[in-house]
Amino acid sequence: MRDVLAVLGGWYAAGLPFGLATVVEVSRSAPRDPGAAMAVGPGEEVVGSVSGGCVEGAVFELAQEVVASGTARLETFGYSDEDAFAVGLTCGGEITVLVRAVTPELDPAFGAVADSVAAGEPVTVATVTDGPARRGAALAVWPDRVLGTLGASGLDAAVTADARGELALGATGLRHYGPQGQRREDAVAVFLQSFAAPPRMLVFGAIDYAAAVARIGGFLGYRVTVCDARPVFATPRRFPEGVEVVAQWPHRYLRETDTDDRTVICVLTHDPKFDVPLLTEALRRPAAYIGAMGSRRTHDDRAARLAEAGLTERELARLRSPVGLDLGARTPEEVAVSVAAEIVALRWGGSGAPLSATEGAVHPHRPS
Protein backbone atom coordinates (compact mmCIF):
# COMPACT_ATOMS: atom_id res chain seq x y z
CA MET A 1 0.00 0.00 0.00
CA ARG A 2 2.84 2.42 0.79
CA ASP A 3 4.17 1.95 -2.74
CA VAL A 4 0.93 3.02 -4.43
CA LEU A 5 -0.39 5.66 -2.05
CA ALA A 6 1.30 8.53 -3.89
CA VAL A 7 -0.60 7.66 -7.07
CA LEU A 8 -3.84 7.06 -5.20
CA GLY A 9 -3.50 10.35 -3.35
CA GLY A 10 -3.25 12.13 -6.70
CA TRP A 11 -6.40 10.47 -8.01
CA TYR A 12 -8.22 11.27 -4.77
CA ALA A 13 -7.16 14.93 -4.77
CA ALA A 14 -8.37 15.27 -8.36
CA GLY A 15 -11.76 13.78 -7.43
CA LEU A 16 -11.23 10.72 -9.65
CA PRO A 17 -12.94 7.58 -8.26
CA PHE A 18 -10.93 4.39 -8.16
CA GLY A 19 -11.34 0.81 -7.02
CA LEU A 20 -9.04 -0.30 -4.21
CA ALA A 21 -8.45 -4.01 -3.59
CA THR A 22 -6.70 -4.97 -0.34
CA VAL A 23 -5.65 -8.41 0.86
CA VAL A 24 -7.29 -8.80 4.28
CA GLU A 25 -6.67 -12.48 5.03
CA VAL A 26 -4.39 -15.26 3.75
CA SER A 27 -3.91 -18.96 4.32
CA ARG A 28 -1.31 -21.55 3.40
CA SER A 29 1.22 -20.53 0.74
CA ALA A 30 -0.36 -17.22 -0.21
CA PRO A 31 1.74 -15.00 -2.50
CA ARG A 32 1.19 -11.70 -0.67
CA ASP A 33 0.62 -10.72 2.95
CA PRO A 34 -2.39 -8.87 4.40
CA GLY A 35 -2.22 -5.23 3.40
CA ALA A 36 -1.02 -5.86 -0.16
CA ALA A 37 -3.03 -3.59 -2.44
CA MET A 38 -3.98 -3.04 -6.06
CA ALA A 39 -5.98 -0.14 -7.44
CA VAL A 40 -7.77 0.46 -10.73
CA GLY A 41 -8.08 4.13 -11.58
CA PRO A 42 -9.06 6.43 -14.44
CA GLY A 43 -8.39 5.12 -17.91
CA GLU A 44 -8.18 1.57 -16.49
CA GLU A 45 -4.73 2.34 -15.08
CA VAL A 46 -3.57 -0.33 -12.61
CA VAL A 47 -1.08 0.14 -9.79
CA GLY A 48 0.03 -2.38 -7.19
CA SER A 49 -0.61 -6.10 -6.87
CA VAL A 50 -2.54 -8.47 -4.61
CA SER A 51 -1.20 -11.81 -5.81
CA GLY A 52 1.92 -11.35 -7.90
CA GLY A 53 -0.12 -11.94 -11.06
CA CYS A 54 -2.29 -14.97 -10.24
CA VAL A 55 -5.71 -13.31 -9.90
CA GLU A 56 -5.09 -9.73 -10.96
CA GLY A 57 -7.39 -10.08 -13.97
CA ALA A 58 -10.36 -11.07 -11.83
CA VAL A 59 -9.61 -8.33 -9.30
CA PHE A 60 -9.38 -5.78 -12.13
CA GLU A 61 -12.92 -6.65 -13.25
CA LEU A 62 -14.20 -6.61 -9.67
CA ALA A 63 -12.72 -3.16 -9.09
CA GLN A 64 -14.46 -1.79 -12.16
CA GLU A 65 -17.79 -3.26 -11.01
CA VAL A 66 -17.36 -1.82 -7.52
CA VAL A 67 -16.60 1.67 -8.82
CA ALA A 68 -19.70 1.52 -11.01
CA SER A 69 -21.97 0.30 -8.22
CA GLY A 70 -20.35 1.94 -5.18
CA THR A 71 -20.87 -1.33 -3.26
CA ALA A 72 -17.82 -3.01 -1.72
CA ARG A 73 -17.16 -6.71 -2.36
CA LEU A 74 -15.31 -9.38 -0.37
CA GLU A 75 -13.93 -12.24 -2.45
CA THR A 76 -11.74 -15.25 -1.70
CA PHE A 77 -9.39 -16.66 -4.32
CA GLY A 78 -7.69 -20.03 -4.06
CA TYR A 79 -7.97 -23.67 -4.96
CA SER A 80 -8.11 -27.04 -3.33
CA ASP A 81 -5.43 -29.58 -4.20
CA GLU A 82 -7.95 -31.38 -6.41
CA ASP A 83 -9.07 -28.27 -8.28
CA ALA A 84 -5.54 -27.15 -9.14
CA PHE A 85 -5.72 -24.15 -11.46
CA ALA A 86 -9.52 -23.90 -11.54
CA VAL A 87 -9.91 -20.72 -9.51
CA GLY A 88 -6.73 -19.04 -10.61
CA LEU A 89 -4.46 -18.80 -7.54
CA THR A 90 -1.66 -21.09 -8.65
CA CYS A 91 0.58 -20.90 -5.57
CA GLY A 92 -1.48 -23.22 -3.39
CA GLY A 93 -3.00 -20.89 -0.82
CA GLU A 94 -5.98 -18.59 -0.43
CA ILE A 95 -6.31 -14.84 -0.27
CA THR A 96 -9.38 -12.88 0.76
CA VAL A 97 -9.61 -9.49 -0.91
CA LEU A 98 -11.77 -6.51 0.00
CA VAL A 99 -12.57 -4.39 -3.05
CA ARG A 100 -14.10 -0.97 -2.42
CA ALA A 101 -14.63 2.26 -4.29
CA VAL A 102 -12.76 5.29 -2.98
CA THR A 103 -14.06 8.82 -3.42
CA PRO A 104 -14.08 11.86 -1.11
CA GLU A 105 -17.75 11.12 -0.39
CA LEU A 106 -17.27 7.43 0.44
CA ASP A 107 -13.98 7.83 2.33
CA PRO A 108 -13.42 11.38 3.59
CA ALA A 109 -10.26 10.34 5.48
CA PHE A 110 -8.29 8.86 2.58
CA GLY A 111 -6.49 12.05 1.58
CA ALA A 112 -5.34 12.72 5.14
CA VAL A 113 -4.11 9.13 5.44
CA ALA A 114 -2.09 9.43 2.22
CA ASP A 115 -0.55 12.68 3.45
CA SER A 116 0.36 11.13 6.82
CA VAL A 117 1.99 8.08 5.25
CA ALA A 118 4.00 10.30 2.91
CA ALA A 119 5.16 12.39 5.88
CA GLY A 120 6.05 9.33 7.99
CA GLU A 121 3.28 10.08 10.47
CA PRO A 122 1.84 6.87 12.03
CA VAL A 123 -1.79 6.06 11.27
CA THR A 124 -4.01 2.97 11.25
CA VAL A 125 -6.89 2.50 8.81
CA ALA A 126 -9.80 0.34 10.03
CA THR A 127 -12.13 -0.98 7.32
CA VAL A 128 -15.26 -3.10 7.71
CA THR A 129 -14.94 -6.29 5.67
CA ASP A 130 -18.02 -8.23 6.79
CA GLY A 131 -21.05 -8.12 9.09
CA PRO A 132 -24.04 -5.85 9.70
CA ALA A 133 -21.92 -2.67 9.42
CA ARG A 134 -21.48 -1.17 5.95
CA ARG A 135 -18.80 -3.12 4.12
CA GLY A 136 -16.00 -0.79 3.08
CA ALA A 137 -16.72 1.82 5.78
CA ALA A 138 -13.39 3.24 6.94
CA LEU A 139 -12.08 4.89 10.09
CA ALA A 140 -8.60 6.48 10.21
CA VAL A 141 -6.93 6.48 13.63
CA TRP A 142 -3.92 8.58 14.59
CA PRO A 143 -2.34 8.66 18.06
CA ASP A 144 -4.15 11.94 18.75
CA ARG A 145 -7.24 12.03 16.51
CA VAL A 146 -9.68 10.04 14.36
CA LEU A 147 -11.48 10.71 11.09
CA GLY A 148 -14.40 8.83 9.56
CA THR A 149 -16.80 6.30 11.06
CA LEU A 150 -17.69 2.62 10.84
CA GLY A 151 -21.35 3.47 11.41
CA ALA A 152 -21.81 3.01 15.17
CA SER A 153 -20.27 5.02 18.00
CA GLY A 154 -19.59 1.97 20.16
CA LEU A 155 -17.86 0.20 17.30
CA ASP A 156 -15.81 3.31 16.54
CA ALA A 157 -14.68 3.54 20.17
CA ALA A 158 -13.62 -0.11 20.43
CA VAL A 159 -11.84 -0.10 17.09
CA THR A 160 -10.06 3.17 17.88
CA ALA A 161 -8.61 1.69 21.07
CA ASP A 162 -7.45 -1.47 19.29
CA ALA A 163 -6.12 0.47 16.29
CA ARG A 164 -3.83 2.52 18.53
CA GLY A 165 -2.55 -0.66 20.12
CA GLU A 166 -1.85 -2.19 16.70
CA LEU A 167 -0.18 1.03 15.59
CA ALA A 168 2.26 0.86 18.48
CA LEU A 169 3.25 -2.63 17.27
CA GLY A 170 3.16 -1.81 13.57
CA ALA A 171 0.70 -4.71 13.21
CA THR A 172 -1.90 -5.44 10.53
CA GLY A 173 -4.76 -7.97 10.66
CA LEU A 174 -8.44 -8.76 11.16
CA ARG A 175 -10.35 -8.07 14.39
CA HIS A 176 -13.93 -9.07 15.26
CA TYR A 177 -16.58 -7.20 17.24
CA GLY A 178 -20.26 -7.05 18.02
CA PRO A 179 -22.40 -4.44 16.20
CA GLN A 180 -21.69 -1.89 18.97
CA GLY A 181 -18.07 -2.87 19.50
CA GLN A 182 -18.63 -5.76 21.91
CA ARG A 183 -15.31 -7.54 22.21
CA ARG A 184 -16.55 -11.08 22.77
CA GLU A 185 -18.68 -11.17 19.66
CA ASP A 186 -17.67 -11.68 16.05
CA ALA A 187 -20.56 -10.26 14.04
CA VAL A 188 -18.45 -7.50 12.47
CA ALA A 189 -15.05 -8.13 10.87
CA VAL A 190 -12.73 -5.13 10.73
CA PHE A 191 -9.37 -5.03 8.96
CA LEU A 192 -6.79 -2.92 10.79
CA GLN A 193 -3.90 -1.79 8.58
CA SER A 194 -1.13 0.03 10.41
CA PHE A 195 1.18 2.51 8.75
CA ALA A 196 3.82 2.91 11.43
CA ALA A 197 6.82 5.11 10.77
CA PRO A 198 9.35 3.25 8.58
CA PRO A 199 11.85 1.19 10.55
CA ARG A 200 15.35 2.59 10.87
CA MET A 201 18.61 1.27 9.49
CA LEU A 202 21.70 2.68 11.21
CA VAL A 203 24.90 2.15 9.24
CA PHE A 204 28.17 2.94 11.00
CA GLY A 205 31.29 3.53 8.92
CA ALA A 206 31.17 5.77 5.85
CA ILE A 207 32.97 3.39 3.51
CA ASP A 208 32.08 2.18 0.01
CA TYR A 209 30.27 -0.82 1.47
CA ALA A 210 28.12 1.57 3.52
CA ALA A 211 26.86 3.32 0.37
CA ALA A 212 25.72 -0.02 -1.09
CA VAL A 213 24.11 -1.16 2.18
CA ALA A 214 22.36 2.21 2.51
CA ARG A 215 21.00 1.92 -1.03
CA ILE A 216 19.55 -1.56 -0.49
CA GLY A 217 18.23 -0.50 2.92
CA GLY A 218 16.23 2.26 1.28
CA PHE A 219 14.95 -0.25 -1.28
CA LEU A 220 13.72 -2.47 1.57
CA GLY A 221 11.80 0.43 3.10
CA TYR A 222 14.15 1.48 5.91
CA ARG A 223 14.87 5.07 6.89
CA VAL A 224 18.64 4.99 6.59
CA THR A 225 21.24 6.94 8.57
CA VAL A 226 24.98 6.64 7.98
CA CYS A 227 27.25 7.74 10.83
CA ASP A 228 31.03 8.16 10.91
CA ALA A 229 33.34 10.08 13.21
CA ARG A 230 35.38 11.35 10.23
CA PRO A 231 33.77 14.43 8.61
CA VAL A 232 35.84 14.03 5.45
CA PHE A 233 34.05 10.72 4.74
CA ALA A 234 30.65 11.50 6.29
CA THR A 235 29.40 13.72 3.45
CA PRO A 236 25.98 13.43 1.73
CA ARG A 237 27.59 13.44 -1.75
CA ARG A 238 28.97 9.97 -1.13
CA PHE A 239 25.60 8.38 -0.40
CA PRO A 240 22.24 7.87 -2.12
CA GLU A 241 19.69 10.65 -2.06
CA GLY A 242 17.46 10.52 1.00
CA VAL A 243 20.09 8.96 3.28
CA GLU A 244 20.81 10.95 6.43
CA VAL A 245 24.56 11.38 6.99
CA VAL A 246 25.92 12.22 10.45
CA ALA A 247 29.49 13.13 11.40
CA GLN A 248 29.77 12.03 15.04
CA TRP A 249 31.42 9.37 17.15
CA PRO A 250 29.27 6.28 16.52
CA HIS A 251 28.67 5.21 20.13
CA ARG A 252 27.73 8.76 21.12
CA TYR A 253 25.29 9.06 18.26
CA LEU A 254 23.69 5.70 19.10
CA ARG A 255 23.44 6.62 22.77
CA GLU A 256 21.35 9.67 21.79
CA THR A 257 19.19 7.80 19.25
CA ASP A 258 15.99 5.86 19.91
CA THR A 259 15.86 2.28 18.61
CA ASP A 260 13.09 -0.32 18.73
CA ASP A 261 12.49 -3.95 17.87
CA ARG A 262 12.44 -3.15 14.14
CA THR A 263 15.73 -1.24 14.04
CA VAL A 264 18.62 -2.64 11.99
CA ILE A 265 22.19 -1.77 13.01
CA CYS A 266 25.08 -2.45 10.61
CA VAL A 267 28.62 -1.84 11.92
CA LEU A 268 31.03 -1.64 9.00
CA THR A 269 33.96 0.15 10.68
CA HIS A 270 35.94 -2.94 11.86
CA ASP A 271 38.17 -0.70 13.95
CA PRO A 272 38.29 -1.51 17.70
CA LYS A 273 38.27 2.12 18.81
CA PHE A 274 34.90 2.53 17.07
CA ASP A 275 33.51 -1.01 17.25
CA VAL A 276 33.88 -1.86 20.93
CA PRO A 277 32.10 1.17 22.47
CA LEU A 278 29.52 1.15 19.66
CA LEU A 279 28.66 -2.56 19.96
CA THR A 280 28.67 -2.34 23.74
CA GLU A 281 25.90 0.23 23.39
CA ALA A 282 24.08 -1.57 20.55
CA LEU A 283 23.95 -5.02 22.15
CA ARG A 284 22.27 -3.62 25.27
CA ARG A 285 19.37 -1.89 23.51
CA PRO A 286 16.35 -2.91 21.39
CA ALA A 287 17.13 -3.88 17.79
CA ALA A 288 15.94 -6.46 15.28
CA TYR A 289 19.40 -7.03 13.82
CA ILE A 290 22.93 -6.12 14.81
CA GLY A 291 25.64 -7.08 12.31
CA ALA A 292 29.33 -6.29 12.20
CA MET A 293 31.72 -6.56 9.26
CA GLY A 294 35.14 -8.14 9.44
CA SER A 295 37.12 -11.34 9.02
CA ARG A 296 36.80 -14.27 11.40
CA ARG A 297 40.02 -13.15 13.08
CA THR A 298 38.54 -9.66 13.49
CA HIS A 299 35.38 -11.23 14.92
CA ASP A 300 37.31 -13.29 17.48
CA ASP A 301 39.30 -10.24 18.57
CA ARG A 302 36.16 -8.10 18.72
CA ALA A 303 34.26 -10.70 20.76
CA ALA A 304 37.12 -10.95 23.25
CA ARG A 305 37.24 -7.18 23.65
CA LEU A 306 33.46 -7.01 24.13
CA ALA A 307 33.62 -9.73 26.79
CA GLU A 308 36.34 -7.77 28.56
CA ALA A 309 34.03 -4.74 28.41
CA GLY A 310 31.47 -6.72 30.41
CA LEU A 311 29.03 -8.02 27.82
CA THR A 312 27.37 -11.33 28.71
CA GLU A 313 27.21 -14.42 26.51
CA ARG A 314 23.52 -13.73 25.93
CA GLU A 315 24.25 -10.19 24.77
CA LEU A 316 27.10 -11.36 22.52
CA ALA A 317 24.82 -13.99 20.97
CA ARG A 318 22.76 -11.19 19.40
CA LEU A 319 25.71 -10.15 17.21
CA ARG A 320 25.68 -11.34 13.60
CA SER A 321 29.36 -11.43 12.77
CA PRO A 322 30.84 -11.74 10.21
CA VAL A 323 27.88 -9.85 8.76
CA GLY A 324 25.72 -11.34 6.00
CA LEU A 325 24.90 -14.73 4.49
CA ASP A 326 27.44 -16.88 2.68
CA LEU A 327 26.79 -15.88 -0.93
CA GLY A 328 30.42 -15.67 -2.00
CA ALA A 329 30.00 -11.89 -2.22
CA ARG A 330 33.02 -9.76 -3.18
CA THR A 331 31.96 -6.31 -4.38
CA PRO A 332 30.25 -3.73 -2.12
CA GLU A 333 27.00 -4.29 -3.99
CA GLU A 334 27.21 -8.08 -3.59
CA VAL A 335 28.03 -7.70 0.11
CA ALA A 336 25.01 -5.43 0.49
CA VAL A 337 22.80 -8.17 -1.01
CA SER A 338 24.35 -10.65 1.45
CA VAL A 339 23.59 -8.34 4.40
CA ALA A 340 20.05 -7.66 3.18
CA ALA A 341 19.44 -11.39 2.72
CA GLU A 342 20.44 -12.06 6.32
CA ILE A 343 18.20 -9.25 7.59
CA VAL A 344 15.20 -10.60 5.67
CA ALA A 345 15.89 -14.21 6.73
CA LEU A 346 16.14 -13.19 10.38
CA ARG A 347 12.97 -11.11 10.16
CA TRP A 348 10.82 -13.90 8.75
CA GLY A 349 12.58 -16.95 10.16
CA GLY A 350 14.04 -18.08 6.84
CA SER A 351 16.81 -20.66 6.72
CA GLY A 352 18.91 -18.97 4.06
CA ALA A 353 19.02 -22.27 2.16
CA PRO A 354 18.10 -22.52 -1.55
CA LEU A 355 14.35 -23.08 -1.91
CA SER A 356 15.13 -25.96 -4.26
CA ALA A 357 16.77 -27.73 -1.29
CA THR A 358 13.86 -27.21 1.12
CA GLU A 359 10.43 -28.78 1.46
CA GLY A 360 7.00 -27.54 2.51
CA ALA A 361 5.30 -24.24 1.86
CA VAL A 362 7.36 -21.57 0.13
CA HIS A 363 5.52 -18.93 2.17
CA PRO A 364 4.86 -20.60 5.55
CA HIS A 365 2.13 -19.17 7.78
CA ARG A 366 3.32 -16.38 10.02
CA PRO A 367 1.51 -14.02 12.41
CA SER A 368 0.28 -10.69 11.03
Protein Blocks (a to p, Z undefined) as FASTA:
>chain_A
ZZmmmmmmmmmmnopacdddddfbdehjbfbdehiacdddehhiaedjfkoommmmmmmm
mmmmmmmnopacdddddddfklmmmnopanopacddddddddfklmmmlmmmmmmmmnop
acdddddfbdjbdghiacdddfkbcedjehiaklmmmmmmmmmmmmmnopacdddddfko
pakbckbccdddddddddddddehjafklmmmmmmmmmnopacddddfblklmcfklpce
hiacddddfklmmmmpccdfkbccddfklpaklmmmmmmmmmmcccfbdcdeddfklmmm
mmmmmmmnopafklmmmpccdedjdehpabfmlmmmmmmmmmmmmmnopghiafklpgcj
fbdcddZZ
